[in-house]
Amino acid sequence: MKTVLQSTRIWALLTSFILFAAYTLLWNISSEKVAAPHSDPKKKYSWHITAAEYHLDFIINPTGKCADSDLFLVVMVTSRHAHFEARATIRETWGNATSIMGYKLTTLFVIGRTDDSNLQRKLVEESQTYGDLVQMDSYESYENLTLKTISALKWTSINCKQAKFVMKTDDDMFVNYPRLVRILAEYSQTAGQENLMLGCVVSWAFPERTPGKKWYMDPSIFPHWLYPSYCIGAGYVISSDVAHKLYMTSLKVPVVQIEDVYLGMCAEKAGIKPQNHPEFSCWKDTSYRYCKFKELVTAHGMKPRDLTKAWADLKTQDGRNCSPKDKLFEKVSSLFNAK
């Protein structure tokens, strides 16, 4: 009986050892696959490598959009290549302005690569018509949003060195240019035009450690228990010197798939402290109200028809003062009108 028990224990230990060895081998193989740079980094996103190893180039590279020597603000809107309607609406609404309060600005769209020849033909035609598309040589994906932002920083660092400020935003955003320019003009006069990273700042954010979750962060990629402070990626403004610093820092910091967290990591490494501003909305806010939007710089999750209405109202009602009573009335009305 004792011999049988000993034999059973030996077999159990041997089986456990074999299983552990197999698991370790498979884990190492999978880790090597993730860690190693791909032969074609344009096609598949890879962790553990820096932006320098992606060799970010441009398929469509517009000229003349930053020609003004006194350019104040460059706005880079990340967009998916098939979002023709969203880009058209922005061009017709908030992205249409080229000068506000005497300050010059320009708006461009950053898109990804596509193998669809018909879609690429349409993009080339759009670029020839408007001259505002920057197409990076990396494919569209959620993970590649980080690369898209780095590409935007690279493009502005090369082409818009004279600009005072750079904004990064998305194509489902409302941006109140008059309010934004006023804020940046005041900042220029009081604090200068350097070391600025302004937006909705997230602090004390913890990495998601549950595999399969959208914002899962592998401990081998980011081992720390707390993220550095970062601006919500849907809309923030940086001074031109910070745009260059962040791009240069990205060449040394391994890329992670969460774009705004990654920019926070680069900012921390570069010694830049993100500054919070209450008029940059932090989360989705699709319920349009004039008095609310009048006092916002950015608003999330806007469909093209919502952008059109918001922009038309802000233009026709420009100068209208909103009393606390007006704001309360609008808020109550929106609750009853919510679908």
N, C-alpha and C positions, 0 to 999 in steps of 0.2 A: 504493500500500500504506500509506504514511504517512497519507494523507488518510482512508483507511478506519479505521485505528487511532484517529486523532483523533476521527472521527465516533462510533466505538464508545464511546470514553471520555466524550464529551460526553453521549451518550444514557444511559450508566451513571450519570454524575453527576446528570443531570436526573431520572432514575428514582428515585435515592436521595433526592434532595431532595423529590420529590413524596411518596414513602413516609414520609419523616420528618415532613413537614408534616401529612400525614393522621393519622399516629400522634399528633402533638402536639395536633391539633384534637380527636381522639376522647378523648384523656386529659384534656384540659381540660373537655370536655363532661361526662365521667363524674365528674370531680372536683367540678364545679359541682353535679351532682345529689346527690352525697354530702354536700357541705358545706352546701347550702342547707337551712334548716329546712323540714319538710314541712307542708303545709296542715293535716294531721291527725296530729300527733305521737303520738297514742294508737295509731294503727294501724301505723306503721312506725318502726323505730329509725333514728336519724340520728346521724352523727358530727359533730364540730366545733361542737356547740352545748351550752350549759350546761343544768343541770337547771332553771334558772329559765325557760328557753324551752319546757319541756314542760308547764308549768302543771299540776303534779301535784295532782290532786284525788282525792276518795274517793267511791266509789259506796256502799259499806257502811262506816259510821263508828260503831263501838260507843261507848257511853257507860257510865261507871261502873266500867270495868276498872281505872282508876287513881285510884279515889276515896279510898283510904287515904292520910291525910296523912303517915304514916310508912312508905310503901312503900319497900322496900329494893331489889328487883330486878324489872325488866320484861324478859320474854323474848319476842322477836319471831321467830317461826318462818316462814321463807319456804316457801310450799307452792303447788303447782299446783292450780287449781280442781277438777280431777277426782280429786284424791288424798283422797277421803273416808275410806278405810280408814286411811291413814297418820295423819290428824288424829285419828280416833277412838281409835287405839291410843295416841297420845301423851297424849290426855286421860285414858286409863285407866291410864297408867303414869307416866313421870317428869313429865309436864306437869300431873298432878293436884294436886300440892302447892300450897297457898296460904300456908303458914307453915312455916318450918324453923328450929329453934333460936330461935324467937321473932321471926325476921326474915320480914316479909311479902313475898310475890312474886306475880306474875301472868303468865300465858302467853297469847299471842295468835298468830294465824296471818295472814300477809300473802299475799293472792292477787291475781291479775290479772283483767282484764276479759274477758268472753266475749260473743259475739253469739248464743250458743245459748240461746234463751229457756227451754227446759226445764232446762238446767243452771243458769241463773241463778235460776230458781225454787227449785231444790234448795238453792242457796247461801243464798238469803234465808231459807229454812226452817231451815237449819243455824245461821245467824246468830241467828234468833229463839229457837232452842232453847238455844244455848250462849253467845251474846253475845261471842264471842271472834274474830270474823272482821273483818279490815280489808281491804277490796277497793279496790285502786287503779284509777284510770281509765286504765290502759295495758294493752295486750294481753300475754298470756303468750308468752314466747319466751326462748331462752337469752340473747340480747342484752339483753333488757329486765330481766334479773336485777339489773343495776346500778340501774335505775330503781326496782325493787321495794325494794332496800335503802335507797335515798334516801327513798322513800316511808315506809319504816319509821322512819327517823331523823326525818323531818318529823312523823309522827304522834306519836311519843314526845316530841318537842320541844314540841308543842302541848298534848298531853293528860297527860303524865306528868312535868311539870317538877319535882315534889317527889321523884321516885324518885332513889335514890342511884346505881344502876347499870342499864345496859341491855345485854342480850345479843342478838346476832344469830346464828341457827342455821338449819338446814334440817330438812325433815320426814323425812329418812332418818337422823337422828342419834339417838344415845343421849346424854343429858345427865345426869350424876350430880349432881342438885341439892344433896344434903347436902354433898358434897365441895366443890362450887362455892361455896355459901354460906359454908362455913367459911373458904375461901381469901379471899373478899371481906371477910368480917368481920375477919380478921386484917389485911388490907390497910388497911381503914378505921381500925383502931386504931393502926397504925404509920405509914402514909404519907398518911392523910387520904382524901378521897373525890373527888379531882379529878385531871385530866390522866392518866387511866388508859386504856390500850388494851392488853388482855391476851389472848394466844392463842398459837397456833403461828406464830412469825414466820419469814418467808422473806426472806433477804437475799442479795444478789449473784445476783439472777435476771436473765437476759438476755431481751429481747423475741424472740419467734418471728418471723422475717422471711420464712418460706416461705409464699407465697400458697396458700390452700386449707386450711392447717392450722387446727385448731380454735382455737388461741390465737394465730393470726396477728395481728401488730400492724403496721399501716401506718406507715412512717416519717414520713409527713406528719402523722399524728395524735400519735405519740410518737417524736420524733426521737432521743432519748437512747439510749445504748448499754446502760444499766443501769436497771432498775426501782428505785424507792425501796423500802425495807423495808416489808413489809405482813403482816398476819395472814391466814392461810388463812380463806377466807370461810365455810367450813362451820360454824364456831363460834368466836366471840370475844366478849369483854366490854369495854365501855367505860363510863366514868363518865358521869353525866348531862350534865355540862358539855361533855364531848367529843362526845357525840351531837349537841348543839346546834351546836358548832363545825364538825363535819363536814358537817352539813346546810347551814349558812350558807356554808361554803367551796364546796360542790357547786354553789351558785348562780353561782359565778364560774369554776369549772374545767370545761372541755369534757369531756363524758361519753365514756368508752371502754367497750367491751363486756365487758372482763374485770373483774368486780365487785370482787374483792379487791385487784387492782392499782390500780383507780380509788380505792378507799378509802385505799390507801397514798399515792397522789398527793395526795389531799385532806389526809391527816394530815401529810404533809411540808409542805404549803403552810400548814397551821394551826399548825405548830411542835409537833406531837405525835409522840412517839417510841414506836412499838409495842414492847411488852415480851413476851419469850418466856416461856412457862410449860410445863414438860415434861409436864404432865398433860393438855394439850390435844393430842389426836392430830392428826397432820399429814396422814395419808393414809388410804385405805380400810382398815378393820380389822374384818372381819365375823366373825372367829373368836372366839366368846365363850368366856371363861374367867373364873370368879368372881374369882380372885385378881388377874387383870389388870384387869378392869373396876372392881373396888373402888378401885383407885388411879388411875383415869382420870377426868377431868372430861367429856371428849367422846370419842365413837367414831363413825367414819364408816360409811356404806353399810349401815345396818341395815334389814332387812325387818320388817314389823309383827310376825310371829311371833317373830323374834329379840329384838325389844324386849320383848315379853311375857315371854319366858323370863328374860332378863337382869334385868328389874325384879322378877319373882317371886323369883328367887334372892337378889337383894340385900336384899329385905325379909325373907325367911325365914332367911337366914344372917347377918343384921345382927349385927355384933359379933364375928364369927368372925375370928380372927387367921390370917394366911397366913405361914407360915414359908418360908424359901428352898426347903426340901424340897417343900412343897406347890406352890409356883410351878413348880418343875422338873417335878414329876409331872404337873401340868395341861398344861404345854407339850408334854411327850412324848406324853401321851394324845391331845392335839389333833392331833398329826401322824399318829397311827395312825387316828384317827376321821375325818380329812379325806376328803371325797368327791372 
